Amino acid sequence: MPAARWTGALVGALATACLFAAPAFADSCGNPGYSYAGVVTPQRTAGVRAVITAPVAPQVESGDVSGWIGVGRASVPGKRGVVRVGVLAQAEGTMQLYYDVRRGGAWTRHLGPVVQPGERHFVKVARIHRHSKLWRVRIDRSAIGPATRLAGGSKWLRAVATAESWDGGAPTCNRFQYAFGSVQVKHGRGWRRVNRQKLIQDPGYKVLKQHKSRFLATDVPPAPAGDQRVFAGDWETADASQWSGNHWNRRVPLSEQFEIVADPVRQGGFAAKFTVRPGDKFGTTSGERSEVLYTGADEHEGDDVWYAWSTLFPSDWTTPTGWSIFTQWHSYYPVSPPISFNMKGERIQVNLNTGSVDSGSASFKPVYPITDALERGVWNDFVVHIVWSGADGSLTVWHRTGSNPFQKRVDAAGIPTMQVKAGVPSDNYLKTGFYRNDDSSRVNVLYQDSFSRATSAAALAPAFGGDPAFQSLLDEIAPSGV
């Protein structure tokens, strides 16, 4: 990367002064000054590297936002790090590669080429050799700028991978998504995956875990007044930004398999359309799919959670042979999902694949029917209550179509709802959309709307927009004390 494409400027001393003089803004979605969503290692490091992507263009109201990796102290007020490199977005709308170096309390910022949403860039900060005090910044395998001497040794240096929002000294809600992949740290002579890390999650921003070596740092849109849902994946952002990502056939544009639509919708102004065709495989995984996933909850042992969503099977729907999953919770073990909502001919059913998976297959595999008479062209609404446990959980499912009353279809208690290996239950992440067995001729389209996650049935109300049938269901549930 030619040095001539980089410019340098002294920044940060004034910004830091503004930070400590700034009032606490009640209407800001983050901290006054700097806010973060990322990870920091608890041990000293000789380097950190990662692939950073901004999947969508950040929306910067004031100041700037960035996704960066670097080294610095573990806990400091204000701007973190002493050497950082990544992707910077400013209020005028440009995104650029950049790196910052701090010396004597002042920051020097070096700006590089403009980047576009979706571009992947490999960034690295590391000591030149094991006992050196000189550190080198690299972008896309090329050394950038001169080596930097850090005084005071490296005992206090920790690896950081984070998104950052600076409010520019004014109340603001900067919005961003930064994806961090292949995050590794250097100890001694070797690079390895980050196994121990501390989350940094300031108000208004969140880390969505996708794997030990990758994560998504994102803003958290404020919930409407009175909305008590823990997670809303209802598409009212007019995109998939509420979710952690899409799984689709990456040899084709995402728009061929995933689309936000204004008709049909179950509630609000938008729903999601999922299309699966022959050959629509996600990487090397089995089957064909178009799904979104949410890793921000990671259902744990003992969690007591309520869910609601709506699925529409079009009037020309035909069910593939084999599996046809439209909502699932998946563990981190390489086994079929512990709980999945499936189509089997004209039947909607819930498949469990839970309990011990030490043998490579689950020990508990019941199938619970929801309906044997699929209704096409109308919304199917689901309310689901799960107590997550490797041994003593429960699953309750209510279902209805159109404006009909809800009917309880599954009521199973004292059952495993998680997968357990060597005595350790796996957490679960969520996926919705459509995932099917390979089909050489069929094209499947369905619609999803209103996905909600909450700690009580009553908190699911926004998914149904004041529907009297849902209120009747709450009256039915209330005597149980839920």
Salt bridges, closest charged atoms under 4 A:
ASP64 OD2 - ARG109 NH1 3.35
ASP100 OD2 - LYS79 NZ 3.40
ASP100 OD2 - ARG84 NE 3.33
ASP100 OD1 - ARG109 NE 3.10
GLU119 OE1 - HIS121 NE2 2.82
ASP140 OD2 - HIS121 ND1 2.77
GLU164 OE1 - ARG84 NH1 2.95
ASP219 OD2 - ARG175 NH1 3.26
ASP227 OD2 - ARG229 NH2 2.71
ASP234 OD2 - ARG229 NH2 3.43
GLU256 OE1 - ARG277 NH1 2.92
ASP280 OD2 - ARG277 NE 3.00
GLU288 OE1 - ARG436 NE 2.85
GLU291 OE1 - ARG289 NH1 2.93
GLU291 OE1 - LYS431 NZ 3.02
ASP298 OD2 - LYS209 NZ 3.10
GLU299 OE2 - ARG453 NE 2.79
ASP304 OD1 - HIS385 NE2 2.58
GLU346 OE2 - ARG376 NH2 2.67
ASP372 OD1 - ARG347 NE 2.65
ASP381 OD2 - ARG266 NH2 2.56
ASP381 OD2 - ARG400 NE 2.62
ASP411 OD2 - LYS408 NZ 3.56
ASP427 OD2 - HIS300 ND1 3.02
ASP438 OD1 - LYS281 NZ 2.88
ASP439 OD2 - ARG442 NE 2.96
ASP467 OD2 - ARG400 NH2 3.03
